[in-house]
Amino acid sequence: MDTLFLARTQFAFTAVFHFFFIPLTLGLSIFTAILETAYVRTGNERYKQLAKFWGNLFLINFAVGVVTGIVMEFQFGMNWSEYSRFVGDIFGVPLAIEALLAFSVESTFIGIWLFGWNKLPKALHAATIWIVAIGSVLSAFWILVANSFMQSPVGYKMAADGSRAEMADFFAFIFNPHVWKQFPHVLAGGVVTGGFLVIAISIWHLMRGTKERAAFETSLKFGAFYAVTGTLLVTLAGHAQMQDLLKTQPMKVAAAEALWESENPASFSLLTIGDEKELRDIFAIRIPRLLSFLAYDRFEGEVKGIRELQKTYEIKYGPGNYIPSVITAYWSFRFMVGAGTLMLFSSLFVLYRVIKGNYTFSPRIGNLIFWSSLLPWIANSSGWILAEMGRQPWLVFGLLKTEDGLTPSSVVSSTELMLSLGGFIMIYFLLTFTDVWLLRKYAVAGINAPE
Amino acid sequence: MDLHSIWFIFIALLFTILFLLEGFDFGTGILLPFMGSDDRERRSVINTIGPFWLGNEVWLVSAGGAMFAAFPGWYATLFSGFYPLFFLMLISLIFRGAAFEFRSKFSNPDLKRVSEWIIFGGSLVPALLWGIILSNFISGVPVDASGNYTGALSNLLNPFALAGGAASALTFTLYGALFLTLKTSGRVKERAVGIAKKIWAPATLSMIICIACSGTVTSIKSGILPLFSLLSLAPVILLLQKKRSGVAFIMTSLAIGCTSTAIFMNLYPRVLVSNLNPAWSLTIYNASSSEYTLGILSVVALIFTPLVIIAQSWSYWVFRERVATDSELEY
C-alpha cells in the first residue's frame, strides 16, 4: 500500500485519538482546581469531596492523554523525517519548550497532587493542581504555536541553499496572529468539554435520585456556569479564527463553504451537494450575504472562491492541485458549527434551570442533556479535521507539500507502516474502551465511593 | 566551546538523567510481579514509584524535543531509521503508563494481575531497547550520503546490540531492586535485598562483556570512564552484604551515569555514526539547527531545566518516606 496514505492515516488516527483526551484534561484540570480552591477558601468539606471526585475522573483521562502525547512527540521523526529536517530549526523549538516548561511541570506536579493529599498543607496542595492546570494550558499553547507555523508560517527565512526553513525572528514566530486566534479557540473548547461532562454526570445522578443530591446540585451549578462561559468563548474565538483564516488560508474557508466562484456579497451554504471534479453545485441552498457578514461583520465584501484561488496559487506556486478535499472541509465545518450551536442551546438551558434553582429534570430532557455531552467531542474532532485537511496539499502552508515531508519508503516501508498502524489502532481502541469504562465506573460510583 | 557542542552535552545530559531516573522505575516495574506475595505488597511496590514515574518520563520527552529542536537531522534519521524499535518503545510506554494509572481502579483481581504483567513488559521492553539503541550509537549504523538509514531491523539487532540490551535490562533491574531496598519495608524489603544480591553478578558480567566488546566494534577509545562504571558496580555486592543499600544504590547510579557519559563521549562530535563511510556520519554540525535557534534554545534551557530539577527534587523530598503495606496507598 501507498506509504503516504498509510503515514497520513496513522498521523490522523493517533492525533484525533490524542485529542479525545486533551480537551478534557484542559477542562477538568481547571475545574478541579476551582473546586479545590473553593475548599481551601471556605473550609467546606463538600468542595473537597467534589474536587476529589472530579479530580479522579481527570486523572483517568490524563494518563491516556499523556501516553498518546508521547507518540505525537516522536512521530514526526518516525514518519515525517523529511518534514523534520525541513522545519526542525523552527518547529522543534516549541516542542522542546513544551517538554521543558509545560509537560515536565504538569507531570511532576500531578504526582505530587495525587499522592500529596495528606502530606501537604491545604493551600499548597491546591496550588499543585493549579500548577498542573497552568501546565496543561501552556502545553496546549506551545503545541499550537508549532501547529500555527504549519498553518501560517511567520518569523522564518529560507536557508541559503533552500534546503530548509530557519528561524529568523523568534518573537514574530510566537506572536503569530494565527496562534492567538487558535489558542483561545482550543482552550475554550477544553472548558466546554469539561463543562459538558460535569453537567452530564451531575444530571445522571440527579435523575436517579442520588443520596448525594446536594453535592451534585453544586456540581451542576458550577458545571453550567463553566460550560456556558466556555461555549460563548469558543463561539467568539471560532468566529475570530475564521475571519483570520480568510487572510491566511482563504482556500480553507472557500472549501469549508463549498464556494466555487468568488462572490461579493458572498452567500453562506446551508446545504450543498457538490461535484468536486467539475467544481460546481449539484444542489445547493444558500443564504445570501451571510458569508460576507460572517467574514467582515457587514453584509458585503468579497470572499474568494475555489476556482479563482486555484488560479492564483498556480501562478504563485507553479502547476498543481491546490484544492483540499471539499467534501471533508465542508462537512467537518458543518459538524463543528452545528455541534457548537446545539451546545450553546443546551448549556444555556441548563444554566437557566440552575439559576431558577430547579434541579429536577424529566427523563426526556435529562437524557437529551446527558447525551449532549458528546457534542464537544464532535466539535473538537471535526474542528481539527477541518484545520488539517483544509490545509492540504500543504504540510507547511506555501512551503512544503505533505507528500514531500514523508520519510522515504526505503527507510520506513509500507509493511512497517501497516504493522504500526494496525498496532496503534488496536491499542488505542483498547485504551479508549478501558478509559471510558473506568470513567463510567467512577462516575456512576458517586462521591462517597470507597477507594 | 561552541553552541553545537554545548547542545550535544545538554542532550547527553538529558539522556543520562533519563537513565538515572527511569532506570530504577523500569527496574521496579520489571520486579513488580515477583516482589509481593499479595495485592497489598505489590501495591506498596507500585506506590514507591507512584509519584515519580511520570516525572521521570518527562526526561524522555525533553530529550526527544531538544533533539528535534537542536539537531533535526539526528532526530529525523534516528527515529525513522530505528522505526520498529521506537514503535515498540512507544507501545510499551503506552501500556505501562495506562496500567499504572488504571490498576488500582480495577476491582477485578485478574485485571489487577494483568496490569502487573503489563507493567512488567512495559518496563522490560524499553529497558532492553535503550541498551540496543545505545549500542548501535557506538557501533554505527548504515547511513547513506543523504543521511538516511539504509539498513534493516536485523542490522539493529546485531549481537553487540543484543548484549547491550541485556546489560541495560539487567543493570536497570539491579538498580530497581536497590531502589526498593530503600523505599520499602518488611518482607518486601527483604525480597528486594535478595533479588539485588542475585542479579548483581549477571548485571556486572553483562557490563564487562559489553565494555570488552566495545573495543572491537569501534575504533575510538572511550578512555577510563567504562572502567569507572565497572569499578562502581563491583563493590555493590559487598555493600549489600554489609546492609549499606544506600551506598550500593549510589554506586549503581554512578555506573549508569558513567556508562551513558562514555557512550556520548564516544559519539562526539558525531551524533549518528555511519558504518558505510565515516564521511557520511551525522555530526553536531551537519545535523544541527542554526546558531540563532540554538541561542534561543539555550536561554530556554538555562531557565527551565534548573526549575524542573528543583521541582522534581522537592517531589522526591515530599515522598521520601518508605512505603509500607500499611501506608496510605494511592495506586
Interface residues (C-beta under 8 A of the other chain):
Chain A: L59 I60 F62 A63 V64 V66 V67 T68 I70 V71 E73 F74 F76 G77 M78 N79 S81 E82 S84 R85 V87 G88 D89 I90 F91 G92 V93 L95 A96 I97 E98 A99 L100 L101 F103 S104 V105 S107 T108 F109 I110 G111 I112 L114 F115 G116 N118 K119 L120 A159 R164 E166 M167 A168 F170 T407 P408 S410 V411 V412 E416 L419 S420 G423 F424 I427 L431 T434 D435 L438 K441 Y442
Chain B: N47 G50 P51 F52 W53 L54 G55 E57 V58 L60 V61 S62 G64 G65 A66 M67 F68 A69 A70 F71 P72 G73 Y75 A76 T77 L78 F79 S80 G81 Y83 P84 F86 F87 L90 I91 L93 I94 F95 G97 A98 F100 E101 F102 K105 F106 G147 N148 Y149 T150 S289 S290 Y292 T293 I296 L297 V300 A301 F304 T305 V308 A311 Q312 W314 S315 V318 F319 E328 E330
